[in-house]
């Protein structure tokens, strides 16, 4: 695997030289991160997903993420968080559900996009089948910015009931 490919797979956060030495790099600009399918270069300091579902209209909207948040996840976060970022655009474009609020009174305008991509990046950087009970939760602020993302399990066949119990309101599908 070339150094360029390796850099793209781990979001330009850690690369390994041929000698086995590890050096850290940072996504100083959005060109490195916008290599992830579904993201593009946005405002300075951001990359964005331009085709995210707008649950209010059924159309599309632009949802962005700060490069510093990506760098923090890459340099201090667990490996799965870096790899899950590759599935975030797919979940934003075609979620299974969009829930309103984050279970807090002040956050009623915040959304949680939930989807189960067919495949996800495994720990070795190879695409693997996503288990049926594993869902990617992408938390988006009222200003259309990604705050966090994580994999969570939902009981098979009872997903909608579990989401209604947790969030109260499922905004998409209507």
C-alpha positions as CSV (number, residue, x, y, z in Angstrom):
1,X,0.0,0.0,0.0
2,X,1.4,3.4,-0.9
3,X,2.0,6.1,1.7
4,X,-0.7,8.2,0.0
5,X,-3.3,5.4,0.3
6,X,-2.4,4.8,3.9
7,X,-2.7,8.5,4.7
8,X,-6.2,8.6,3.2
9,X,-7.3,5.5,5.1
10,X,-6.4,6.9,8.5
11,X,-7.4,10.5,7.7
12,X,-3.9,11.8,7.5
13,X,-3.4,11.4,11.3
14,X,-0.9,8.7,11.5
15,X,1.3,7.2,8.8
16,X,4.0,4.5,8.8
17,X,7.2,5.0,6.9
18,X,8.7,2.0,5.2
19,X,11.1,1.6,8.1
20,X,8.3,1.1,10.5
21,X,8.6,4.4,12.2
22,X,5.3,6.1,13.0
23,X,5.0,9.8,12.5
24,X,1.9,12.0,13.1
25,X,0.5,14.4,10.6
26,X,-2.5,16.6,11.0
27,X,-5.3,17.4,8.6
28,X,-4.1,21.0,8.2
29,X,-6.3,21.6,5.3
30,X,-9.5,20.1,4.1
31,X,-8.0,18.6,1.0
32,X,-6.7,15.6,2.9
33,X,-10.1,14.9,4.6
34,X,-12.2,15.7,1.6
35,X,-10.7,12.6,0.0
36,X,-13.4,10.7,2.0
37,X,-16.3,10.0,-0.5
38,X,-19.2,12.2,0.4
39,X,-17.2,15.1,1.9
40,X,-16.0,18.2,0.1
41,X,-13.9,21.2,1.0
42,X,-16.0,23.8,2.8
43,X,-15.4,27.0,4.6
44,X,-11.9,27.5,6.0
45,X,-11.4,25.0,8.8
46,X,-14.4,22.8,7.8
47,X,-15.3,20.0,5.4
48,X,-18.9,19.4,4.5
49,X,-21.4,16.8,3.3
50,X,-23.4,18.7,0.7
51,X,-26.1,16.1,0.1
52,X,-27.3,15.4,3.6
53,X,-31.0,14.8,4.0
54,X,-33.1,17.7,5.4
55,X,-35.8,15.9,7.4
56,X,-38.0,19.0,7.5
57,X,-38.3,19.3,3.7
58,X,-37.2,15.9,2.4
59,X,-34.6,17.8,0.3
60,X,-30.9,18.2,0.9
61,X,-28.9,20.4,3.1
62,X,-25.2,21.0,3.8
63,X,-23.8,19.6,7.1
64,X,-20.2,20.4,8.1
65,X,-17.6,19.2,10.5
66,X,-14.6,21.1,11.9
67,X,-11.2,19.9,10.9
68,X,-10.1,20.3,14.6
69,X,-12.8,17.7,15.6
70,X,-11.5,15.3,13.0
71,X,-7.9,15.9,14.1
72,X,-8.9,15.3,17.7
73,X,-10.6,12.1,16.9
74,X,-7.6,10.9,14.9
75,X,-4.9,11.8,17.4
76,X,-6.7,11.1,20.7
77,X,-9.7,8.9,19.8
78,X,-10.1,5.2,19.4
79,X,-9.4,3.6,16.0
80,X,-13.1,2.9,15.4
81,X,-14.0,6.6,15.6
82,X,-11.6,7.4,12.7
83,X,-12.8,4.5,10.6
84,X,-16.5,5.3,11.3
85,X,-16.0,8.7,9.8
86,X,-15.9,7.0,6.4
87,X,-19.6,5.9,6.9
88,X,-20.9,9.3,8.1
89,X,-21.7,10.8,4.7
90,X,-23.7,7.7,3.7
91,X,-25.8,8.0,6.9
92,X,-26.3,11.7,6.4
93,X,-27.5,11.2,2.8
94,X,-29.8,8.2,3.4
95,X,-30.5,7.7,7.1
96,X,-32.9,5.0,8.3
97,X,-34.2,7.5,10.9
98,X,-33.6,11.0,12.0
99,X,-34.5,11.8,15.6
100,X,-35.1,15.3,17.0
101,X,-33.4,16.5,20.2
102,X,-30.7,14.8,22.2
103,X,-32.8,14.1,25.3
104,X,-32.1,17.5,26.7
105,X,-34.5,20.5,26.9
106,X,-32.0,23.0,25.5
107,X,-31.2,20.9,22.5
108,X,-34.6,20.5,20.8
109,X,-33.3,21.8,17.4
110,X,-30.4,19.2,17.4
111,X,-30.8,16.1,15.3
112,X,-29.5,12.5,15.4
113,X,-29.1,10.7,12.1
114,X,-29.1,7.0,12.4
115,X,-28.2,4.5,9.7
116,X,-26.9,1.1,9.2
117,X,-24.5,1.1,6.2
118,X,-24.1,-2.2,4.4
119,X,-20.4,-2.1,5.0
120,X,-18.0,-0.3,7.3
121,X,-14.2,0.0,7.6
122,X,-12.8,-2.7,9.9
123,X,-9.8,-2.2,12.2
124,X,-7.5,-3.3,9.5
125,X,-8.8,-0.7,7.0
126,X,-10.7,-3.3,4.9
127,X,-14.5,-3.0,4.2
128,X,-16.5,-5.5,6.2
129,X,-20.2,-6.4,6.6
130,X,-21.9,-4.3,9.3
131,X,-23.8,-6.5,11.8
132,X,-27.6,-6.1,11.7
133,X,-27.8,-4.7,15.2
134,X,-25.1,-2.1,14.8
135,X,-26.1,1.4,13.8
136,X,-24.1,4.6,13.3
137,X,-25.4,7.5,15.2
138,X,-24.4,11.0,13.9
139,X,-25.2,13.8,16.2
140,X,-25.8,17.2,14.4
141,X,-26.3,20.5,16.1
142,X,-29.0,23.0,15.2
143,X,-26.4,24.9,13.1
144,X,-25.9,21.8,10.9
145,X,-22.5,20.9,12.3
146,X,-21.5,17.3,13.3
147,X,-20.8,17.2,17.0
148,X,-20.0,13.5,17.4
149,X,-20.6,10.1,15.8
150,X,-20.5,6.6,17.2
151,X,-21.6,3.0,16.7
152,X,-24.5,1.7,18.9
153,X,-26.4,-1.5,19.1
154,X,-30.2,-1.5,18.8
155,X,-32.4,-4.6,19.4
156,X,-33.2,-6.2,16.1
157,X,-36.9,-5.7,15.2
158,X,-37.4,-3.2,18.0
159,X,-35.2,-0.3,16.6
160,X,-38.0,2.2,16.2
161,X,-39.4,1.6,19.7
162,X,-36.0,1.9,21.2
163,X,-35.4,5.2,19.4
164,X,-38.8,6.6,20.5
165,X,-38.1,5.7,24.1
166,X,-34.6,7.4,23.9
167,X,-35.3,10.5,21.8
168,X,-39.1,10.9,22.1
169,X,-39.7,12.1,18.5
170,X,-38.6,10.4,15.3
171,X,-38.6,13.2,12.6
172,X,-37.8,11.0,9.6
173,X,-39.4,9.0,8.0
174,X,-42.7,10.8,8.7
